[in-house]
Amino acid sequence: MTAESVSPSASRRTFAIISHPDAGKTTLTERLLLAGGAIRAAGDVKARGERRRARSDWMDIEQKRGISVTSSVMTFERDGITFNLLDTPGHSDFSEDTYRTLSAVDAAVMVIDAAKGIESQTRKLFEVCRLRDIPIITFINKVDREGVDPLTLLDDIASGLALDLAPMTWPIGLGTDFRGLIDIEQKVALLPEVRGGTQSKELTFSDPHELEEKAHVEPHILNPSIEGLELAEGVLSRFDRESFLEGHLSPVYFGSALKEFGVDRLLDALEKFAPPPTTRPANGRKVSASEAPVTGFVFKVQANMDPNHRDRVAFVRLCSGKFKRGMKLFHVRENRMVTIAAPIFFFAQERETADEALPGDIIGIPNHGMLRVGDTLTEGETIRFEGIPNFAPEILRRVSLDDPMKAKQLSRALQDMAEEGVTQVFRPLIGAQAIVGVVGPLQLDVLASRMDKEYGVPIRYDQAPFVTARWIASDDKTVIEKFLEVNRSSVAEDRDGALVYLARNAWALDQAKQDWPALRFADVRERG
């Protein structure tokens, strides 16, 4: 018997879905919930009772624009396995939120549009997974639409990502010629009841050519599909779980999330192949999921999920131990014990009380600003989990108010948004006007929308005389003091009081690096 089979957390599968915008990520999320029995109708995320419904994209701006701009967590069970699905923003402007979310998962599903192949944001997120050694299952979506030849598509993915691929299912035709899928290992055809419909029946075969008569698939569609499959089996890799877990190989599943086609096979793969909770890097050592003491870290904070209650919830990934409601845990950053009195499980914005939780589970801890992204909780050990950074912003703006009487509300709201990771807030050493920093322009729209809707503080942006920011540090305090004497008007503090150099242009940043070689100018700062 393996350690995986006896570990209490062996039944957990914690994974994220990554993709380029419009590849069908949110649709696939809802279809996975449907296949797992967590919802009764696609488009609705159901928690308890007929009257309690929610969408996985719950924020007002998400529903208006039809995009995901914040990560959400959905937990469901199937065949004795608990799945923790972390849905991430697809838009590159929210890559920081996605990066932090990937720190909390053990596997990922990479969704690729059959007509477009590898796109820029998919490539970036894949590289993040590779850096973290996160195993990836590939789902090629929208096979019911016109797309690239499957063999060509797989070759492009393999060469573009330097990744071995092992096809597990194969499409019979594409677009208007789509007739179903072949489960390669089980020798089963997954077929629609009517042409263009959803998956409804399975047909076993010994030779795929039998499908011409058994499934009434036209030869001009079936034969090219079989030829492509045979070529793929000849040139691509066979599935090897060890290679998959090391991040070198990805099993590939074709399907249509919109038509609920092939999604059940993807869910089977997550159950069979995705790893249970693994070890987690901390400063000084690695924390094993099998350790008895409870440990976990905050990878996300969300305010106002329920606007009626003005709440604030920290999302905590449990890394070890068996958590129980009412436990006292050590808050490492604040060096004090805290009682976790009302932990919750998530289902989009719906919630249930979490009486117990195991490694791999995501629990929510309601709080009033005590917990931040990057915080570590333990049963007493002073460690800090790593890999949850802040990135240097690419856009800087001053924030202005039309109503100066709301200055205090503005300050509090910006602090909340910074702790969530929606924006970074810098307080100049000279001048009182806050500067916000974001990775992409859409973040500015989200910030303005939420400030207005959730806090009643309409804001406007003014151009700031800076183009980028770098955290500054030195082993010699006198170097920092001398730098401040000369550059005080271009230095600010972040929410933790760390010093930040605000560069007016790329030349100024390069010049500062040359003039101050004993000073470190960092474009990444570890949270926590």
Secondary structure by P-SEA (a helix, b strand, c coil): cccccccccccbbbbbbbbcccccaaaaaaaaaaaacccccccccccccccbbbbccccaaaaaaccccbbbbbbbcccccccbbbbbbccccaaaaaaaaaacccbbbbbbcccccccaaaaaaaaaaaaabbbbbbbbcccccccccaaaaaaaaaaaacbbbbbccccccccccccbbbccccccccccccccccccccccccccccccccccccaaaaaaaaaaaaaaaaccccccaaaaaaccbbbbbbbccccccaaaaaaaaaacccccccccccccbbbbccccbbbbbbcccccccccccbbbbbbbbbcccccccbbbbbcccccbbbbccbbbbbccccccccccccccbbbbbbbcccccccccccccccccccccccccccbbbbbbbccccaaaaaaaaaaaaaaaccbbbbbbccccbbbbbbccaaaaaaaaaaaaaccccccccccccccbbbbbbbccaaaaaaaaaccccccccccccbbbbbbccaaaaaaaaaaccccccccccccc
